[in-house]
Amino acid sequence: MSDRGRHPQKEVEEALQFAEAQGWQVIERHNGHTWGVIRCPNNDKNCRCGEFCQNSIWSTPRRPGTHAKQIKRYVQGCIYNDEGGDDGNL
């Protein structure tokens, strides 16, 4: 784990650790309902939005388990993902 703080929801924290293990950067940036963002290490025009592939992390999601699954799915959906898609652990 990096020098960031832990996310208060266990399931979300596990998903963030999964993202970090895949090389993604977790940036803790509290702003409104946002706890932070995850960012793909590849800054490529072929990526989802033409710049950094990133996704917001909510500080208090209504359904933490669902939010954790969304985070993992987002990471696995990256065009630079070596795993080749869903590993069935969502």
TIMI-2910 file (N, C-alpha, C, CB; in pm, 1 decimal, decimal comma, always signed):
<rs>
+----------+----------+----------+----------+----------+----------+----------+----------+----------+----------+----------+----------+------+
!      n_x !      n_y !      n_z !     ca_x !     ca_y !     ca_z !      c_x !      c_y !      c_z !     cb_x !     cb_y !     cb_z ! resn !
+----------+----------+----------+----------+----------+----------+----------+----------+----------+----------+----------+----------+------+
!    +84,4 !   -118,0 !     +0,0 !     +0,0 !     +0,0 !     +0,0 !    +88,5 !   +123,6 !     +0,0 !    -95,8 !     +0,2 !   +121,6 !  Met !
!    +43,9 !   +229,2 !    -62,9 !   +120,5 !   +352,9 !    -71,2 !   +107,3 !   +432,9 !    +58,7 !    +73,6 !   +437,2 !   -191,3 !  Ser !
!   +152,3 !   +556,4 !    +54,9 !   +147,9 !   +642,9 !   +172,4 !    +10,7 !   +704,7 !   +194,6 !   +250,7 !   +751,9 !   +159,6 !  Asp !
!    -86,6 !   +661,8 !   +121,5 !   -221,9 !   +717,1 !   +135,5 !   -289,7 !   +658,7 !   +258,9 !   -306,6 !   +688,4 !     +8,9 !  Arg !
!   -398,4 !   +723,2 !   +298,9 !   -478,2 !   +669,1 !   +408,3 !   -566,0 !   +555,4 !   +360,0 !   -563,8 !   +778,4 !   +471,4 !  Gly !
!   -619,2 !   +480,6 !   +453,7 !   -708,8 !   +370,6 !   +419,7 !   -849,2 !   +423,6 !   +394,4 !   -710,5 !   +264,8 !   +531,7 !  Arg !
!   -917,0 !   +361,0 !   +299,3 !  -1057,0 !   +394,8 !   +276,1 !  -1137,8 !   +337,0 !   +392,1 !  -1107,7 !   +339,7 !   +137,1 !  His !
!  -1239,1 !   +409,4 !   +442,0 !  -1314,7 !   +361,3 !   +558,6 !  -1396,9 !   +234,6 !   +534,3 !  -1406,0 !   +469,1 !   +605,3 !  Pro !
!  -1427,8 !   +202,5 !   +409,5 !  -1506,3 !    +83,4 !   +378,4 !  -1412,4 !    -30,3 !   +339,0 !  -1608,3 !   +112,2 !   +264,9 !  Gln !
!  -1422,3 !   -143,1 !   +409,8 !  -1332,2 !   -256,8 !   +388,9 !  -1331,0 !   -305,0 !   +243,9 !  -1372,0 !   -371,3 !   +480,0 !  Lys !
!  -1449,0 !   -321,8 !   +184,3 !  -1457,9 !   -374,1 !    +48,0 !  -1392,4 !   -279,2 !    -52,6 !  -1604,4 !   -397,8 !    +10,0 !  Glu !
!  -1413,0 !   -149,8 !    -31,6 !  -1355,6 !    -50,3 !   -122,2 !  -1203,6 !    -47,7 !   -106,0 !  -1415,9 !    +90,6 !    -95,1 !  Val !
!  -1155,0 !    -55,8 !    +16,4 !  -1010,9 !    -58,4 !    +40,8 !   -947,2 !   -178,4 !    -28,3 !   -981,7 !    -62,0 !   +191,9 !  Glu !
!  -1012,3 !   -293,9 !    -23,1 !   -959,9 !   -412,4 !    -91,3 !   -954,4 !   -390,3 !   -242,7 !  -1046,6 !   -535,7 !    -58,8 !  Glu !
!  -1056,1 !   -324,3 !   -297,5 !  -1057,1 !   -294,9 !   -441,3 !   -945,5 !   -197,0 !   -476,9 !  -1194,0 !   -237,4 !   -484,2 !  Ala !
!   -918,3 !   -101,5 !   -389,5 !   -810,1 !     -6,4 !   -414,3 !   -674,4 !    -76,0 !   -410,1 !   -814,3 !   +107,6 !   -311,5 !  Leu !
!   -659,8 !   -169,3 !   -319,2 !   -535,7 !   -247,3 !   -313,3 !   -519,9 !   -331,4 !   -440,0 !   -534,3 !   -338,3 !   -187,7 !  Gln !
!   -631,3 !   -385,1 !   -491,4 !   -629,8 !   -459,5 !   -617,7 !   -581,4 !   -368,5 !   -730,9 !   -771,0 !   -516,2 !   -650,0 !  Phe !
!   -635,2 !   -245,8 !   -736,5 !   -595,5 !   -151,4 !   -840,3 !   -446,3 !   -120,1 !   -830,7 !   -677,8 !    -22,3 !   -829,6 !  Ala !
!   -396,5 !    -98,4 !   -709,8 !   -254,4 !    -69,9 !   -690,7 !   -167,9 !   -188,2 !   -734,9 !   -226,2 !    -35,9 !   -543,7 !  Glu !
!   -214,8 !   -308,9 !   -709,2 !   -140,8 !   -428,4 !   -750,1 !   -132,2 !   -439,1 !   -902,4 !   -206,8 !   -554,2 !   -692,3 !  Ala !
!   -228,3 !   -378,9 !   -972,4 !   -228,0 !   -378,4 !  -1119,0 !   -148,5 !   -260,5 !  -1174,2 !   -371,4 !   -373,9 !  -1172,3 !  Gln !
!    -86,6 !   -181,6 !  -1086,1 !     -5,0 !    -69,1 !  -1129,1 !    -77,2 !    +64,7 !  -1130,1 !    +47,6 !    -96,1 !  -1264,0 !  Gly !
!   -204,5 !    +65,8 !  -1091,7 !   -280,7 !   +189,5 !  -1091,4 !   -240,1 !   +276,3 !   -972,9 !   -431,2 !   +160,1 !  -1087,6 !  Trp !
!   -252,2 !   +405,9 !   -991,8 !   -222,3 !   +501,5 !   -886,7 !   -351,9 !   +535,9 !   -813,6 !   -154,8 !   +629,2 !   -944,8 !  Gln !
!   -348,2 !   +531,0 !   -681,4 !   -463,2 !   +570,0 !   -600,2 !   -428,3 !   +704,9 !   -539,6 !   -497,3 !   +462,1 !   -488,4 !  Val !
!   -509,0 !   +804,7 !   -571,6 !   -484,4 !   +940,5 !   -525,7 !   -595,5 !   +978,3 !   -427,7 !   -477,7 !  +1040,9 !   -645,9 !  Ile !
!   -558,5 !   +996,5 !   -302,9 !   -656,3 !  +1038,1 !   -202,0 !   -673,6 !  +1189,0 !   -213,7 !   -610,9 !   +996,9 !    -56,5 !  Glu !
!   -794,5 !  +1229,6 !   -248,6 !   -822,5 !  +1371,3 !   -271,7 !   -966,5 !  +1397,3 !   -228,4 !   -799,9 !  +1411,4 !   -422,9 !  Arg !
!   -985,8 !  +1433,9 !   -104,6 !  -1120,0 !  +1456,0 !    -51,1 !  -1178,1 !  +1584,0 !   -109,3 !  -1117,4 !  +1463,0 !   +103,3 !  His !
!  -1293,0 !  +1566,6 !   -174,9 !  -1360,3 !  +1679,8 !   -236,9 !  -1508,3 !  +1646,2 !   -245,4 !  -1300,8 !  +1712,0 !   -378,3 !  Asn !
!  -1588,3 !  +1702,6 !   -158,2 !  -1730,4 !  +1671,4 !   -156,7 !  -1752,2 !  +1526,0 !   -117,2 !  -1793,4 !  +1699,7 !   -293,8 !  Gly !
!  -1820,6 !  +1450,5 !   -201,9 !  -1847,5 !  +1309,7 !   -174,8 !  -1736,0 !  +1218,4 !   -225,6 !  -1979,3 !  +1269,3 !   -237,7 !  His !
!  -1635,3 !  +1276,5 !   -286,5 !  -1526,7 !  +1197,7 !   -343,9 !  -1414,9 !  +1176,6 !   -242,4 !  -1471,8 !  +1265,9 !   -469,4 !  Thr !
!  -1374,4 !  +1050,6 !   -225,3 !  -1260,6 !  +1017,3 !   -139,2 !  -1130,5 !  +1035,7 !   -215,5 !  -1271,9 !   +872,6 !    -86,4 !  Trp !
!  -1135,0 !  +1006,2 !   -346,2 !  -1016,2 !  +1016,2 !   -429,7 !  -1042,6 !   +962,9 !   -568,6 !   -900,4 !   +941,8 !   -366,7 !  Gly !
!   -935,4 !   +931,5 !   -639,5 !   -946,4 !   +875,7 !   -774,5 !   -843,5 !   +765,0 !   -792,2 !   -926,9 !   +986,0 !   -882,1 !  Val !
!   -873,2 !   +676,2 !   -887,0 !   -773,2 !   +579,5 !   -932,3 !   -736,1 !   +621,2 !  -1073,3 !   -826,8 !   +429,6 !   -927,0 !  Ile !
!   -608,7 !   +606,3 !  -1107,0 !   -561,0 !   +650,6 !  -1238,1 !   -470,6 !   +543,9 !  -1298,8 !   -485,6 !   +785,6 !  -1226,8 !  Arg !
!   -497,5 !   +511,7 !  -1423,8 !   -416,6 !   +417,8 !  -1500,0 !   -275,8 !   +474,3 !  -1517,6 !   -481,6 !   +388,1 !  -1637,4 !  Cys !
!   -173,7 !   +389,5 !  -1511,6 !    -37,4 !   +439,4 !  -1528,3 !     -4,9 !   +478,8 !  -1673,1 !    +60,8 !   +334,5 !  -1481,4 !  Pro !
!    -91,2 !   +442,7 !  -1767,1 !    -66,3 !   +472,7 !  -1908,9 !   -145,0 !   +596,2 !  -1951,2 !   -104,1 !   +351,8 !  -1998,2 !  Asn !
!    -76,4 !   +697,8 !  -1995,3 !   -141,5 !   +818,2 !  -2046,5 !   -139,3 !   +806,6 !  -2198,0 !    -69,8 !   +950,9 !  -1996,7 !  Asn !
!   -247,4 !   +754,1 !  -2255,0 !   -247,3 !   +718,1 !  -2395,7 !   -376,0 !   +763,5 !  -2463,6 !   -229,3 !   +567,5 !  -2411,9 !  Asp !
!   -365,9 !   +809,3 !  -2585,5 !   -482,9 !   +851,7 !  -2663,1 !   -579,1 !   +736,3 !  -2691,1 !   -438,3 !   +913,7 !  -2794,6 !  Lys !
!   -529,1 !   +611,9 !  -2689,9 !   -615,3 !   +496,4 !  -2715,1 !   -697,1 !   +457,4 !  -2592,8 !   -532,0 !   +378,4 !  -2760,3 !  Asn !
!   -667,2 !   +516,9 !  -2480,8 !   -738,2 !   +484,5 !  -2357,8 !   -880,6 !   +541,0 !  -2363,5 !   -662,2 !   +539,9 !  -2234,5 !  Cys !
!   -962,3 !   +504,9 !  -2269,6 !  -1105,7 !   +536,1 !  -2268,4 !  -1141,3 !   +678,3 !  -2309,6 !  -1159,4 !   +511,6 !  -2133,1 !  Arg !
!  -1076,6 !   +777,0 !  -2247,9 !  -1117,6 !   +915,2 !  -2273,1 !  -1009,7 !   +996,5 !  -2343,9 !  -1154,2 !   +982,6 !  -2142,7 !  Cys !
!   -905,7 !   +933,0 !  -2391,8 !   -803,1 !  +1002,7 !  -2466,5 !   -694,7 !  +1064,8 !  -2380,6 !   -865,4 !  +1107,3 !  -2548,4 !  Gly !
!   -713,4 !  +1064,4 !  -2251,5 !   -610,9 !  +1110,8 !  -2159,7 !   -597,3 !  +1005,3 !  -2052,1 !   -645,5 !  +1251,2 !  -2099,0 !  Glu !
!   -576,6 !  +1047,7 !  -1931,4 !   -566,3 !   +949,1 !  -1825,0 !   -698,3 !   +876,1 !  -1806,7 !   -523,9 !  +1015,4 !  -1694,3 !  Phe !
!   -689,8 !   +747,5 !  -1800,9 !   -802,5 !   +662,3 !  -1769,8 !   -815,5 !   +668,1 !  -1617,2 !   -782,8 !   +513,1 !  -1824,3 !  Cys !
!   -919,3 !   +732,0 !  -1566,4 !   -933,6 !   +744,1 !  -1422,3 !  -1079,2 !   +732,6 !  -1382,0 !   -875,4 !   +876,1 !  -1373,4 !  Gln !
!  -1100,5 !   +705,3 !  -1254,6 !  -1235,2 !   +685,8 !  -1202,4 !  -1240,2 !   +738,7 !  -1060,3 !  -1276,8 !   +536,1 !  -1207,5 !  Asn !
!  -1352,4 !   +797,7 !  -1022,7 !  -1370,4 !   +852,0 !   -888,4 !  -1399,7 !   +741,5 !   -787,5 !  -1483,3 !   +954,9 !   -887,5 !  Ser !
!  -1353,7 !   +764,1 !   -665,4 !  -1380,8 !   +674,9 !   -553,4 !  -1466,0 !   +752,6 !   -454,5 !  -1248,2 !   +622,3 !   -486,7 !  Ile !
!  -1583,0 !   +701,0 !   -423,3 !  -1673,1 !   +769,6 !   -331,4 !  -1631,7 !   +744,9 !   -186,9 !  -1817,7 !   +724,0 !   -353,8 !  Trp !
!  -1649,4 !   +846,7 !   -103,1 !  -1611,1 !   +833,4 !    +37,3 !  -1710,4 !   +747,9 !   +115,0 !  -1599,7 !   +970,7 !   +101,9 !  Ser !
!  -1838,8 !   +762,4 !    +87,8 !  -1940,0 !   +684,0 !   +158,2 !  -2042,1 !   +629,0 !    +57,8 !  -2010,7 !   +770,3 !   +266,7 !  Thr !
!  -2002,1 !   +527,9 !    -19,5 !  -2095,4 !   +472,0 !   -117,2 !  -2214,2 !   +404,8 !    -46,7 !  -2023,0 !   +370,5 !   -208,7 !  Pro !
!  -2329,5 !   +413,2 !   -109,5 !  -2449,8 !   +352,7 !    -51,7 !  -2433,4 !   +201,7 !    -37,7 !  -2572,8 !   +384,5 !   -138,1 !  Arg !
!  -2372,7 !   +140,9 !   -138,0 !  -2346,9 !     -4,2 !   -136,2 !  -2197,5 !    -25,7 !   -159,0 !  -2432,5 !    -79,8 !   -245,9 !  Arg !
!  -2118,8 !    -35,6 !    -51,1 !  -1973,8 !    -48,2 !    -64,2 !  -1929,9 !   -167,8 !   -148,7 !  -1912,3 !    -58,7 !    +71,7 !  Pro !
!  -1998,9 !   -281,3 !   -135,5 !  -1962,8 !   -399,5 !   -213,6 !  -1979,7 !   -376,9 !   -362,3 !  -2045,8 !   -517,9 !   -170,6 !  Gly !
!  -2087,0 !   -309,7 !   -399,6 !  -2112,2 !   -279,0 !   -540,0 !  -2007,9 !   -180,5 !   -593,0 !  -2254,1 !   -221,6 !   -557,9 !  Thr !
!  -1975,8 !    -80,0 !   -512,9 !  -1875,5 !    +18,2 !   -555,1 !  -1739,3 !    -50,5 !   -573,4 !  -1864,9 !   +134,0 !   -451,2 !  His !
!  -1706,0 !   -142,4 !   -484,2 !  -1580,1 !   -217,1 !   -495,0 !  -1577,1 !   -297,9 !   -624,8 !  -1561,5 !   -311,0 !   -373,0 !  Ala !
!  -1688,2 !   -362,3 !   -658,7 !  -1695,6 !   -438,2 !   -784,5 !  -1678,2 !   -346,8 !   -904,8 !  -1829,5 !   -512,9 !   -794,7 !  Lys !
!  -1737,3 !   -226,8 !   -898,3 !  -1723,8 !   -131,8 !  -1008,4 !  -1578,1 !    -88,6 !  -1026,1 !  -1812,9 !     -9,1 !   -984,1 !  Gln !
!  -1508,2 !    -67,5 !   -915,0 !  -1367,3 !    -29,1 !   -921,3 !  -1286,0 !   -139,4 !   -988,2 !  -1312,1 !     +0,4 !   -779,8 !  Ile !
!  -1305,8 !   -263,5 !   -944,6 !  -1232,6 !   -376,2 !  -1002,7 !  -1265,0 !   -392,3 !  -1151,2 !  -1265,6 !   -506,0 !   -927,3 !  Lys !
!  -1391,5 !   -378,3 !  -1186,3 !  -1433,3 !   -390,9 !  -1325,6 !  -1369,1 !   -281,5 !  -1410,8 !  -1586,9 !   -384,3 !  -1336,7 !  Arg !
!  -1359,1 !   -161,9 !  -1357,0 !  -1297,6 !    -51,4 !  -1429,7 !  -1149,5 !    -80,6 !  -1456,4 !  -1313,3 !    +80,3 !  -1350,9 !  Tyr !
!  -1080,2 !   -128,3 !  -1354,5 !   -938,4 !   -162,4 !  -1368,5 !   -921,5 !   -276,1 !  -1469,6 !   -877,8 !   -202,5 !  -1231,2 !  Val !
!  -1003,5 !   -378,9 !  -1459,3 !   -993,3 !   -493,1 !  -1549,3 !  -1030,5 !   -457,6 !  -1692,2 !  -1081,1 !   -605,3 !  -1500,4 !  Gln !
!  -1108,7 !   -352,8 !  -1711,1 !  -1151,5 !   -312,8 !  -1844,6 !  -1050,6 !   -226,5 !  -1918,9 !  -1280,3 !   -239,6 !  -1835,3 !  Gly !
!   -941,8 !   -193,5 !  -1853,9 !   -839,7 !   -110,5 !  -1917,5 !   -777,4 !   -186,3 !  -2034,8 !   -730,6 !    -69,0 !  -1814,8 !  Cys !
!   -749,7 !   -116,0 !  -2143,1 !   -692,3 !   -181,8 !  -2260,8 !   -551,0 !   -231,9 !  -2234,4 !   -691,5 !    -86,5 !  -2379,3 !  Ile !
!   -487,6 !   -186,8 !  -2126,1 !   -353,1 !   -230,4 !  -2091,1 !   -352,1 !   -338,8 !  -1985,4 !   -272,5 !   -113,8 !  -2043,7 !  Tyr !
!   -467,7 !   -390,7 !  -1952,1 !   -478,3 !   -494,8 !  -1850,9 !   -418,0 !   -624,3 !  -1903,4 !   -625,2 !   -516,2 !  -1809,4 !  Asn !
!   -322,7 !   -679,3 !  -1829,1 !   -256,4 !   -803,7 !  -1869,8 !   -340,4 !   -927,8 !  -1843,5 !   -124,9 !   -817,0 !  -1798,2 !  Asp !
!   -439,9 !   -915,7 !  -1756,2 !   -518,7 !  -1032,9 !  -1718,0 !   -617,0 !  -1074,7 !  -1825,5 !   -593,0 !  -1005,5 !  -1590,2 !  Glu !
!   -651,2 !   -984,0 !  -1914,8 !   -739,9 !  -1021,8 !  -2024,3 !   -886,4 !  -1025,1 !  -1985,9 !   -700,5 !  -1154,8 !  -2076,8 !  Gly !
!   -926,2 !   -946,5 !  -1884,4 !  -1067,9 !   -936,6 !  -1854,6 !  -1103,9 !   -990,8 !  -1719,7 !  -1146,1 !  -1007,0 !  -1957,5 !  Gly !
!  -1229,2 !  -1030,5 !  -1707,2 !  -1289,2 !  -1072,7 !  -1580,4 !  -1224,3 !  -1198,6 !  -1528,3 !  -1438,5 !  -1094,8 !  -1596,5 !  Asp !
!  -1183,3 !  -1195,5 !  -1401,5 !  -1121,2 !  -1314,1 !  -1342,4 !  -1220,2 !  -1391,2 !  -1255,9 !   -999,3 !  -1274,3 !  -1259,3 !  Asp !
!  -1345,0 !  -1346,9 !  -1254,0 !  -1446,8 !  -1417,5 !  -1178,4 !  -1446,3 !  -1384,9 !  -1030,2 !  -1429,6 !  -1563,3 !  -1196,5 !  Gly !
!  -1360,0 !  -1295,1 !   -985,5 !  -1353,9 !  -1261,1 !   -844,3 !  -1425,6 !  -1131,8 !   -812,6 !  -1211,6 !  -1251,5 !   -800,0 !  Asn !
!  -1516,9 !  -1093,0 !   -895,6 !  -1591,4 !   -971,0 !   -867,5 !  -1693,6 !  -1000,8 !   -769,0 !  -1653,4 !   -911,6 !   -990,6 !  Leu !
+----------+----------+----------+----------+----------+----------+----------+----------+----------+----------+----------+----------+------+
</rs>
